[in-house]
Amino acid sequence: MNGYSVNFSGNGDLYSCDWRWPESKPEWTVSVRDGVRWVPDGPLTEAGLQAILDHFGLQPIAKLLVLELVTRMSPEALVWLRRDIEARFQLPALEKIISNRVGLHIPAEQAT
């Protein structure tokens, strides 16, 4: 399993949606930046959901992607969903959908 993160700002802080496998259940969680460290901040939030939808270019179908659904969708699944809507709606291809994780900028297709 490769780590994958999507960063976003809110309330003057820097946050990260992190694809993790707590207790063998893959899901998105949120961390907040505290100085030079990232501190776990809990489950995926609505602000985190919007950051993920923006990162993967999924705003055209945002109404279908509720928090409970996206929480369990891997970066790989989200990028393939983007590729599907590109084909269906003739949208321009988003190039290089990669992790914002410091030191590990992996393509979404490789993050399971």
Number of C-alpha atoms within 10 A of each C-alpha: 10 13 19 26 27 24 20 18 14 10 6 6 10 14 25 27 30 24 25 21 13 10 6 7 9 16 19 28 22 23 21 20 16 11 7 6 9 14 14 15 15 12 15 23 17 11 16 26 21 17 19 25 20 14 20 21 22 21 15 13 12 13 8 11 16 11 15 11 10 19 21 17 17 20 28 15 16 20 22 15 15 22 18 13 17 16 11 9 9 9 14 10 12 13 7 11 16 21 22 20 16 8 7 13 15 18 18 23 16 13 19 16
